[in-house]
């Protein structure tokens, strides 16, 4: 009855009322990239499902062969080396099953992260980040910064890292890079550092940046059109051009 009522009310909407409804906004380039990423990940998971079925069949066969070989070995009909080969074959098959299951779980995580990121992005668009504010989502940590930032000050960060960890700051991209040109991101006044934000060195770097009012974006995973993988982006978010 409820469904029929909804259909009836919808049917009563006049063309004039339809015209007054707001047209849907065209998807942004980032939204399109995210949709393509989700589709590709789902396709990949489908192929893994088929592959997993084959691997599980191989495990069944390898387990049966091992049981037979153990019986033959106990009767002295095959050597220890032959038995070891059947044991290795079973292990190899079970390892393939485990790896396929891991990759399927990872695909689910990537899809979930992309969907959560879209929700977070929509929320952030409604509430601009205040100066000095910190925002955390499942995929990234963003700090608005409380002071000015310029690429010429990068040496201070490099000195801090060297003094703290006795090694060079693992800079992936200093200023504009080829990937930023391809994604049409203005990265001229930023640095990408190859550190995971949840690891000790990444935590130490973010604490230093916050203590000195330096803005940053720390990505925990790849985000289509924004990040190729976990890293810390030092500087303001890269605008599109």
ZISULSUL-V682331 format. One record per pair of residues at least 6 apart in sequence whose ideal C-beta (glycine too) atoms are under 8 Angstrom apart, sorted by the first residue. I is the first residue (numbers start at 1). J is the second residue. Records with the same first field share a line. If there is no record, write none. Layout:
I: J, J
//
This chain:
27: 35
29: 184, 225, 240
30: 121, 224, 225, 226
31: 118
33: 224, 225
34: 114, 117, 118, 223, 224, 225
36: 224
37: 110, 114, 224
38: 111, 114, 115
41: 107, 110, 111, 114
42: 107, 111
44: 107
45: 104, 107, 108
48: 100, 103, 104, 107
49: 104
51: 100
52: 97, 100, 101, 104
55: 93, 96, 97, 100
56: 97
58: 93, 96
59: 90, 93, 94, 97
61: 93
62: 86, 89, 90, 92, 93
63: 90
65: 86, 89, 90
66: 86, 87, 89, 90
69: 78, 82, 83, 86
70: 83
72: 78
73: 79, 80, 82, 83
110: 221, 222
113: 138, 139, 221, 223
114: 223, 224
116: 137, 138, 139
117: 137, 138, 139, 140, 223
120: 137, 138, 139
124: 135
129: 135, 142, 144
130: 144
131: 144, 145, 146
132: 144, 145, 146, 213
133: 143, 144
134: 141, 142, 143, 144, 210
135: 141, 142, 143
136: 142
138: 220
139: 219, 220, 221, 223
140: 197, 217, 218, 219, 220, 223, 227
141: 197, 206, 216, 217, 218, 220
142: 216, 217, 218, 237
143: 206, 209, 210, 214, 215, 216, 217
144: 215
145: 213, 214, 215, 216, 236
146: 213
147: 212, 213, 214
149: 189, 214, 215, 234, 235, 236
150: 189
151: 174, 175, 188, 189, 190, 191, 235
153: 214
154: 174, 191, 234
156: 212
157: 169, 191, 205, 208, 209, 214, 234
158: 168, 169, 171
160: 208
161: 167, 168, 169, 201, 205
162: 168, 169
164: 204
165: 201, 204
169: 193
170: 193, 194, 195
171: 191, 192, 193, 194
172: 192, 193, 194, 231
173: 179, 180, 187, 191, 192
174: 191
175: 187, 188, 189, 190, 191
176: 186, 187, 188
177: 187, 192
179: 228
180: 186, 187, 238
183: 225, 226
184: 240, 241
185: 226, 238, 239, 240, 241
186: 238, 239, 240, 241
187: 235, 238
189: 235, 236
190: 233, 234, 235, 236, 238
191: 233, 234, 235
192: 231, 232, 233, 234
193: 205, 231, 232, 233, 234
194: 231
195: 201, 202, 205, 230, 231, 232
196: 202, 220, 230, 231
197: 203, 206, 218, 219, 220, 230, 232
198: 220
202: 218, 232
205: 232
206: 216, 218, 232
209: 215, 216, 234
214: 234, 235
215: 234, 235, 236
216: 232, 233, 234, 235
217: 232, 233, 237
218: 231, 232, 233
219: 226, 227, 229, 230, 231, 232, 233
220: 230
221: 227, 229, 230
222: 228, 229, 230
227: 233
//
